[in-house]
């Protein structure tokens, strides 16, 4: 894939149906702690606004998204953003889409005045952990056996990256 073929842009309300389909198709116990969304479930609501999402497009099709938000509403935490969603379609995996989305999310967070960006990733999700490490994130903590997923206890790994240049 040539990077000029990949377009990263903010989500729009009219993207919801295609984004919902991607979100459902990309769902996996490897990356999600909640059950798979039902067919027809939307993505946008009062807590998940289109302006929180960046989309990756190839050939005018949504092939990935990242959601970056303030982790809390507190003024004392205003300098931090958190990745609260990342997905890439199976057809686009291994083509640099995830990395492009993470970097775009970090750039957007920095432009919003953030000094650091954090995320949580399941301990058994090795591909995601490798991606985040390749993008400069480091492990800052772990909650052992935080989730019971598909009959197994899974650690919750906290990672972060400085956005100060």
N, C-alpha and C positions, 0 to 999 in steps of 0.2 A: 504494500500500500504506500502510495506517495502521500505525504502529509498534506499536500495541497488538495487531495481528494477528500479529506476529512474536514468537516465543518463543525465547529463547536459554537453553539449559540444558546441564549436563554430560552427557556420553555415559554410557550404561549398557551392560553386556555384551550385553543383548538388542537393542541397536541395531546390532549388527555387520552383519547381512545387508543392511539398508537402507543403512547407511553404506558398505559395500563396493560396492553397486550405484552409489551416487552417485560414489564415488571412481573407479570404472571409467568411468562415463559422462562425468565431467568431465576425464578424462585428455586431454592434448594435448602435442605437442612444443613448443608455445608456453610451457608452464609446467613441464614435467617433463623430467628428464634420464635417467630410467630407463624401460625399456619399459612399455607399458600392462599393468596387472595382468591376469592371466588370469581368466576368468569363474570365479566361485566362490572366488577368493582372499579370505582374510579380511583384516581391517585390524588387529586386535588380536593382539599377541604379547608376548614378554618385554620388548621395547623400545618398544612402542606400546600403552600401557595406556589403558583407557577414561577414566581421570581426567585424561589429557593433552588430551582433546578437548572443545571446546564445540560444540554443535550448534545450528543455526538451523532452526526448524520453522515452517511455515505450514500451516494446516489439518491438523495432526497428521502431516505428512510432513516428513522431513528434506530441506531444500533447500540446506544448506551446513554446513561445519564449519571450524574452525580448531584447529590443534594447537600448543600453546605448552609448551615444555620448557626446563629448564636446558641451556645449550649444552655444558657439560662437567660431570663429577662433582666438579670441584675446589672446595674451600672458598673459595679466593680468587676464584672466579667466581660465587659463590652469589647475588650481587646482580644478575645478568643473566638474562633469559629470552630465548628465541629462538622465533620463529614458524617451525615446520618443517612447514607444511602449511596450505593454505587452498583451499577449493573451494566454488563456488556452482553449483547446477544451472542449465542453460541457461534453463529456464523462469522462474527467479527473478532472473536477471541484470538489472541496471539498476534494481533496486527497493530498493537500500540495504542488502541483506543482507550483502554483503561488508564494507561500512563498519561495520555493526552488529557483525559478528563480530570485526573488527580492534579496535574499541573495547572490546568485551567481553573480548577476549584481553589487552589492555593493562590493563584494570581488574583482571582475575584475577592478572596478573603483579604488579601493584602490591600487591594484597592478600597476596601470598606474600612480600612484602618486596623485590621487585626495584626497582632504581633506573633500569634501562634495559632496552629490548627491541630485539632485532636481528632481521634476516632476510636471506636471500639471494634474489635474483630474477634471472631471466635477462634479459640486456640487451634482447632483442627482444620482451619481454612488456610492451609499452607500457600496456595497460589496467591491469595489476597495479601497475606503477610509478606511474601516476597515482593509483590508489586509495591506495597507501601514502603518497605525497606529500600527498594531501588529508587523511590521518590524522596528519600531522605528522612523518613519517619523512623523513630526509635521507640522501643518498648519502654514505657514508664511505670507499668504496673500490671498486675494480673490478679484476677479474682478466681481462685481455684474452685472448680466444679460449680460455677455460678448458674449454669443452665442444665436442665435435663432435656436432652433433645434426642428424639427417636430411640429412647431407652438407654442413652449414654450421658454421663456427666461431662460437661464441656467447660473449659476455662474461658473467661472473658478477658481478652488482652487489650490494654489501653496503650495507645501509641500517640506520639505527637511529633510535630516538626516546627521549628522556629521559622517565622516569616520575615524576620529582620535581615535585611541585606547587608 
